[in-house]
Amino acid sequence: MVGMDSAHARLLAEDLAEGGPSDARLRIRIGVPALEALQRGDAAPARRALRGSTDDPTATLARLFVLGDAMPAASAADALPRLGLTGAEQMGVLSRRDGLVVPLVAIRPHQFDEQPGWIASDLDELAGVFPLRADHVLGVGGAGRTLSAMLPPSGSGRALDLGCGCGVIALHLRRRGYHVVATDISERALWFTRLNAELNGLGGIDTRLGSLFEPVAGERFDLIASNPPFVITPRTDGVPQYEYRDAGATGDALMAQVVGQVAAHLAPGGSARLLGNWEDAPGVPGLERVRGWTAGLGAWVVEREHLDPVRYAELWVRDGGTRPGTAEHQALMDAWLDDFSVRKVDGIGMGWVVLADIPGLARFERVPQHVDTAHLGSHIAEVLATAERLAGLDDARIAASVLQVAGDVTEARHHLPGAEAPSVLELRQGGGLARTEDVDPALAALVGACDGDLPVGVLIDAIAELLEADAEALRQDLLPRVRELLLTGMLRFP
Ligand SMILES: C[S@@+](CC[C@H](N)C(=O)[O-])C[C@H]1O[C@@H](n2cnc3c(N)ncnc32)[C@H](O)[C@@H]1O
């Protein structure tokens, strides 16, 4: 890889600002359905719409850097008036061949919250490149999008992006106000991170080469974010070791290492947001194994999906670009399934890990329902703040608190046909993690009465009288569930 110099990168940024294939420009050139297909990983409708365009700089840059097509040198020169083809070659984003230019990297639009920007990465399946090279540097995928949604909406102090790849997480952190250290074991990944910082006009990202926490030994951070190379991969000859997803450990040992080392690198009051995969061991569900890795930190671990070994193997064999029906696909599936079978793994969890030094925070749960990630980062921040507050409140103080039901909570009542009384009562959360909580009439009445006026204990006493129940017993029953509703954001401190 040729060295990246800032002067050329800034010229490229200017050319992209003028004619680059932003979402807004692509929407006009190729239409919304083709743009959505592109975002789903299908380039065919976009290629069809742009075929034959050689004199429109946006179409030229889209064909080159979004779709990975070779283009006539004259069109590319027109589309890059400041950088020029020589500059583009020098910085390693294009090469010239027989009157054509061939892209060496992908450069695609990326939305930084409200702000449009660019992310450069290696050319991939969307650009017709498969199988991927072992040192492939990933663009923005589903996992990167999820982790960026999990980040706090704003922050200050120091943040670490461990395993930064193209740098998308580091850039989001920098935009949100952190001073960022971005680490990776791949020099090539750090090159992309620096390039992307330049393309998006962001300073303040310190890139460091090295494995896991080695480049930040002895340092502490207010936020640690990582989409680490967590993919469980068989250690069998012939199985490619993709740097972008696999650090060479057996099973989920890499995940255990990352989670276990967070405590030593968190500043007081800091938190970590990680993505990961974990295996069920015989008799021990994966979530319980993650509990064992957290080294005394408060933890909120959310298993979003749980796959059997076949589904897990299919997912990652295909992710590397190997198609079913080929001998290579069979060999890789055999290797994955042999590995799980030998190690007696019959399920794999995939999800999020949030860590913070909060006593008593220990949630290990499955959340399979659809979650709108638009406000996920602020929801996580609210959950951590509530957990911290709850850690200092015993039941008597919760009973003395005045609470409010959150504005996004609705109550659903299900009746058996013809029955007057509901047989099922549910509270449903519109935002947060879109939870549904089964409640009984006493809790439903309490939540309904939480309007910021009377303390919880007074409300429970009134409900006990109404239901002719023992007030103390009702407190003992309801207060832990009030705690739970506070933590999940269904109830709030005003
Ligand atoms: C799944 S990618 C994440 C990239 C980016 N942060 C994102 O979310 O899209 C994982 C990254 O970890 C890097 N990596 C692999 N092994 C590593 C190690 N031992 N230490 C640090 N980073 C490593 C890979 O090079 C890759 O860039």
The ligand as an SDF file (V2000), in Angstrom:
LIG
                    3D

 27 29  0  0  0  0  0  0  0  0999 V2000
  -14.9290   -6.2780   12.5730 C   0  0  0  0  0  0  0  0  0  0  0  0
  -13.6000   -5.2140   12.1980 S   0  0  0  0  0  0  0  0  0  0  0  0
  -14.2240   -3.6900   12.8450 C   0  0  0  0  0  0  0  0  0  0  0  0
  -13.8910   -2.5160   11.9960 C   0  0  0  0  0  0  0  0  0  0  0  0
  -14.6100   -1.2210   12.3880 C   0  0  0  0  0  0  0  0  0  0  0  0
  -14.2980   -0.8310   13.7530 N   0  0  0  0  0  0  0  0  0  0  0  0
  -16.1080   -1.3610   12.2170 C   0  0  0  0  0  0  0  0  0  0  0  0
  -16.8220   -1.4130   13.2260 O   0  0  0  0  0  0  0  0  0  0  0  0
  -16.5770   -1.4420   11.0750 O   0  0  0  0  0  0  0  0  0  0  0  0
  -12.3790   -5.7160   13.3630 C   0  0  0  0  0  0  0  0  0  0  0  0
  -11.0550   -5.0260   13.2390 C   0  0  0  0  0  0  0  0  0  0  0  0
  -10.1770   -5.5860   14.2240 O   0  0  0  0  0  0  0  0  0  0  0  0
   -8.8680   -5.6810   13.6710 C   0  0  0  0  0  0  0  0  0  0  0  0
   -8.0960   -6.6960   14.4010 N   0  0  0  0  0  0  0  0  0  0  0  0
   -7.9350   -8.0100   14.1280 C   0  0  0  0  0  0  0  0  0  0  0  0
   -7.1670   -8.5760   15.0590 N   0  0  0  0  0  0  0  0  0  0  0  0
   -6.8390   -7.6190   15.9420 C   0  0  0  0  0  0  0  0  0  0  0  0
   -6.0660   -7.5830   17.1250 C   0  0  0  0  0  0  0  0  0  0  0  0
   -5.4710   -8.6810   17.5970 N   0  0  0  0  0  0  0  0  0  0  0  0
   -5.9380   -6.4160   17.7730 N   0  0  0  0  0  0  0  0  0  0  0  0
   -6.5360   -5.2880   17.3170 C   0  0  0  0  0  0  0  0  0  0  0  0
   -7.2910   -5.2580   16.1990 N   0  0  0  0  0  0  0  0  0  0  0  0
   -7.4360   -6.4120   15.5220 C   0  0  0  0  0  0  0  0  0  0  0  0
   -9.0900   -6.0020   12.2200 C   0  0  0  0  0  0  0  0  0  0  0  0
   -7.9750   -5.6330   11.4440 O   0  0  0  0  0  0  0  0  0  0  0  0
  -10.3540   -5.1960   11.9130 C   0  0  0  0  0  0  0  0  0  0  0  0
  -10.0090   -3.9440   11.4020 O   0  0  0  0  0  0  0  0  0  0  0  0
  1  2  1  0
  2  3  1  0
  2 10  1  0
  3  4  1  0
  4  5  1  0
  5  6  1  0
  5  7  1  0
  7  8  2  0
  7  9  1  0
 10 11  1  0
 11 12  1  0
 11 26  1  0
 12 13  1  0
 13 14  1  0
 13 24  1  0
 14 15  1  0
 14 23  1  0
 15 16  2  0
 16 17  1  0
 17 18  1  0
 17 23  2  0
 18 19  1  0
 18 20  2  0
 20 21  1  0
 21 22  2  0
 22 23  1  0
 24 25  1  0
 24 26  1  0
 26 27  1  0
M  CHG  2   2   1   9  -1
M  END
$$$$
